Amino acid sequence: MRSRHWAIYNPEIMSEVSPGMKFALRYIPHFREWFRFRIYWFAADGLFPNVLKDPDWPKDSPSVSAVNEGMRQYAMSHLHAKFADRPDLLEKLTPDFPIFSKRIILDGGWFDALKRDNVTLEEGRIAEITPGGVRMADGREMAFDVLICATGFDVANMLGSLEVIGRDGRSLRDDWGQDDPRAYLGVTVAGYPNYFLTVGPNSAPNHAAGQNLVSEAQIHYIIECLDWMIASDKKAIEPRREAFDAWNRQIDARMQDMIWTHPKANSYYNNSKGRVFLSWPYRLVDLWNQTRAPDKDKFELN
């Protein structure tokens, strides 16, 4: 285990769908829509207060507000209940950062698996892959039949292997550097006409679930931008530099109110300099509203 993570117990994820629920989803008018909203509320914007800092909350606390502390205590109670007889695992699994400052885990049996006789949770570093398994940094050798590699994310390199050239020969890779991408609403970049992203800088729903909603909203926004450009008999659209810069100043200022800038909240949401480049610091409904159509004062057409 490379790092500890908060796990939340949700009994619904392991329960079977009852015949009554199947009937309701199939036949009761608007029940399906209500059920979908319920899922989104409890797994998305309903959790948003957790990631807002209370300015009066102690700065050295492992939480950022009373709401966030309540969620931490809820997760801690589940952790202690599961490992009351295993203080070794309890110590290994207890995080020291605020809950929801990184992606959380839903415990659908993971904690139970860790207590099995044939399972060992290791925190040490792997020094070498050997013909028979691995050699740990402390010198221990472990034999395995199978190694499964979880290589993680490289989301800061949003260009991948692409080379994007904008106006006057500018290189987006040079503008962004290795891991410091910026955009307007996470979709467009000043100086790069007709270049659009989805889930670009500072548009990821990191307070909870909602990636499909974000992608759908941004694709809608892109289509609206292109429709406006074509209806205006123009061939290029891009955000004005002043609008682009103002938006990024707003994002940087807002981020100081968010859980992701807590001193112990370090994750792949941050770049190598510590800037939170990935997270959307507002509700999902705010992103949806802002992407209904382009603000024509913020763009220029050519």
Beta strands, then each sheet from edge to edge (+ up, - down):
strand 1: 7-8
strand 2: 105-106
strand 3: 126-130
strand 4: 133-136
strand 5: 141-143
strand 6: 237-239
strand 7: 299-301
sheet 1: 1+ 2+
sheet 2: 3+ 4- 5+
sheet 3: 6+ 7-
end
